[in-house]
Amino acid sequence: MKKIYVAHPFGGREIQKVIIGEICRRIIKLGAMPISPVHMFGFMDDGVPDERKRAMEFCEEIIQYMDELWLCGAWEKSEGCQREHNIALLELVPVYEVAGWSGDRPLFKDNVKPSWW
């Protein structure tokens, strides 16, 4: 089963957590396992600098074990997502940018799809 790391802006906003949850449900329907750091570390306070820093360290550690990293939402405006993207590239984890969805099917930027797709 493919393990997909979901990189999506959060910023401590509850609505983002709901959106990320929906993305994860869609990934499960595709037969893959979503890994959402927002849900894994939701007990940490994104507004406390030390907790945010520690959560990012956890994220950076987890990425190396992923089969893929999917960039979702306005990821390019998020410092955290940019860091996750860079770590994935350093760890040679394939990165795909989700440009949107057609029902439960992701639409990938530039039509660059995972090989298993």
C-alpha positions in Angstrom: 0.0 0.0 0.0 1.4 3.4 -1.0 2.0 5.9 1.9 1.2 9.4 0.8 2.3 12.4 2.9 -0.2 15.2 2.6 1.5 18.6 2.6 -1.2 21.3 2.9 -1.2 24.7 4.6 -2.6 24.7 8.1 -1.6 27.8 10.2 -3.7 26.6 13.1 -6.9 27.2 11.2 -9.6 24.6 12.0 -11.1 24.9 8.5 -7.8 23.7 7.0 -7.9 20.6 9.2 -11.4 19.8 7.8 -10.1 20.3 4.2 -7.1 18.1 4.8 -9.3 15.4 6.3 -11.4 15.4 3.1 -8.2 15.0 1.0 -7.2 12.0 3.2 -10.6 10.4 2.8 -10.2 10.7 -1.0 -6.7 9.2 -0.9 -8.1 6.2 1.1 -10.6 5.7 -1.7 -7.7 5.5 -4.1 -6.3 2.5 -2.2 -3.5 4.4 -0.5 -2.7 5.4 3.0 -2.7 9.1 3.7 -0.3 10.5 6.3 -1.5 13.9 7.6 0.9 15.7 9.9 -1.9 18.1 10.8 -3.9 15.2 12.2 -0.9 13.4 13.7 0.3 16.4 15.6 -3.0 18.2 16.2 -2.4 18.1 19.9 0.6 20.5 19.5 -0.1 24.3 19.4 1.0 25.8 16.0 0.9 29.2 17.7 3.7 28.3 20.2 7.0 28.6 18.4 8.8 25.8 20.2 5.9 23.4 19.6 5.7 24.4 15.9 9.4 23.9 15.5 9.2 20.4 17.1 6.2 19.4 15.0 8.2 20.4 11.8 11.1 18.3 13.0 8.7 15.3 13.4 7.4 16.0 9.9 10.9 16.1 8.4 11.7 12.7 10.0 8.5 11.1 8.8 8.9 12.2 5.1 11.8 9.9 4.5 9.6 6.9 5.0 6.9 8.0 2.5 6.4 6.6 -0.9 5.2 10.0 -2.2 4.5 13.6 -1.0 1.5 15.3 -2.4 1.4 19.1 -2.3 -2.1 20.4 -1.9 -3.8 23.8 -1.6 -1.8 27.0 -1.7 1.3 25.0 -0.5 3.7 27.5 -2.1 2.6 30.2 0.3 3.3 28.0 3.4 6.7 28.0 4.9 6.0 24.5 6.4 4.9 23.0 3.1 8.0 24.5 1.4 10.2 22.8 4.0 8.4 19.5 3.5 8.8 19.8 -0.2 12.5 20.5 0.1 13.0 17.6 2.5 11.2 15.2 0.1 13.5 16.3 -2.7 16.6 15.7 -0.5 15.3 12.3 0.6 14.4 11.4 -3.1 10.7 11.0 -2.2 8.6 11.6 -5.4 6.6 14.8 -5.2 3.3 15.5 -7.0 1.3 18.7 -7.0 -2.4 18.3 -6.8 -4.0 21.1 -8.8 -7.5 20.2 -7.9 -10.0 17.3 -7.8 -12.6 15.8 -10.1 -14.9 14.1 -7.7 -12.6 11.8 -5.8 -9.9 11.8 -8.4 -6.9 14.1 -8.0 -5.9 16.4 -10.9 -2.1 16.7 -11.0 -0.3 19.8 -12.1 1.1 19.5 -15.6 -0.6 16.1 -15.7 2.4 14.6 -13.9 1.0 11.5 -12.2 2.4 8.9 -9.9 3.6 5.8 -11.7 1.0 3.6 -10.0 -1.8 5.9 -11.1 
